[in-house]
Amino acid sequence: MYSTSPTFLRLFVAILLCIVAPVSGQPKQIIVDADSGNEVDDLYALVRLLLEPKLEVTALNAAHWQTSHWTEPRSMENSHRVNQQLLGELQLEVKTLRGAPARMYDWGDRAQHSAAAYEIIHQATAKEEVVILALGALTNIASAVFIQPTIAKHLKVYWLGTTLNFETGVLKRNDFNALMDPYALDYLLDSEVEMHIMPINVAAAMEIEYTELKAAIGKHPIGAYLIQRWDTHLDGSRKKRVLWDLGLVSAFITTDFAEKEVITTSRDSGNRPIMFYKSLDAEAVYQDFYKMLLAFERE
């Protein structure tokens, strides 16, 4: 069974306000972990994050999607390349790091040792808190905690994954991001990492028609690049898509776009309070995205 606690709710709301609000006008530093080579939505989410003046992306980590049936032979490398291509389009310089090439191992040292995992460890040992937005498999983050368990209490992870029925309290883990590394998800649920999860049944509100999106951003150079990503994807003829990751990052940036609820998970899912996104104003998210993108001009 799942239950909510008013005490936990007040605690997490207070923490959330501290996380999102910039200190002394300085940008909030974040790490982003993205399987950008996999789908269409990652690039839209990354553009929104990278153009946000209140945020500083200190590392853009590549995540694998090796377990997928339509995976590339080297999916993490594909994500790494796409990350660098996007930064080139935006004319931005951000540290890009290779992550795990596949899910965590089955026994022994289960961690995937990668530049991304060690960057997380480095930052978490140097700072009181490290905020990570994870748009794919949780392998890089879970591996970092596996290698150095003491960093768990310093991490605040925002992740898209799972399906949660808020009426029955049933949590399912059969979605894409969860299945890319089931052990990594279990490991983090059982850890001290502070987790903020947007279930895919909530992010599903981000469905949009191709014609609407193209009309809104297609004449902008970066918008045209993003539309091309839709066109050239393996299922580029689709008339509608759900830009899942854009919903998560927009709700992180603008807390008014979403409603959250603290839920104590069942014993097989950590048995601890986790902040779940309960609703999302997709229309507000898209209008905000259009405004931010169309105001951007490359030098």
C-alpha positions, 0 to 999 in steps of 0.5 A: 500500500501507498500513503501520503504524509502531511509532515513529509509533504511540508518537508519536501515542499520546503526542500523543493523551494530551496532547490529551485530558487536561485541563490543571490541571483546566481544560476542553479547548477545541475547535471543532465543525464540524457539518452538523446540518441533514443527518441525525439523528446530529449532534444526538446528538453535539452534545448529548454534546459540549456536556454534557461538563464536560471540554470547552469548545466555543469555536465551533460552525460550520455545515457545508454538505451542498450536494452531497447529492441531498436537500439544502436550497436553503441547507444551511449556513443550515439547519445554522446554524439547527439548531445555534442551536435545539439550544443554545436547547433546552439553554439554553447560549450558544456562539458559532455561526458560518456556514460555507461555503455549498458545496464549495470552488471548482474553480480560482483561490482555491479557498477558501470564505471564511466566518466559520467559516474565519476563526475557525479561522484566528484561533484557530490563529494565537493558540494552539499547537494547535486541536482541531476535531471535524468531523462533515461536509464538510471545507470550512471547515477546508480553506478555512482552511488554503488561506487561511493555510497556516501554521496547518496544523501547529497543527490537530488534526482528528477527522473521520468519513469514508472507508472503510478495509479494515484487512486490505488497506489499501485506503482508499475515499473514496465515503462521504457526508462525503467526497463533500460536498467531495472536494477539501477531503479531498485538500487536508487529506490532503496537508497538515501537519494532524494527522488522526484519522479514524473510517472509516464501516465502524467507525462502523457499529457505532453502529446502534441500534433506534428502540424501544431509544433511545426507551425509554432517553431518550424521557421526558427533555426533551432526549431527547424533542427528539432522538427528535423529530428522528428522527421528523421527518426525511425518513425518520423511519419507519426502525426503525433508524439509525446514529448515526455522529457520536455514535461519533466524539465519544464516542471522542474524549472517552473514549479507552477506547471505541475502538482506534486505529492509525497508518497511513501512507497511500498516495501518492495519500492523502497518504503520511503517518501518520494515526491511524485508529479501528479499532474502537468499543465501541458499547454503551459509547458508548450507556450513556455517552450515556444516563448523561450525558443523563439527569443533565442538568437544565435550569434 
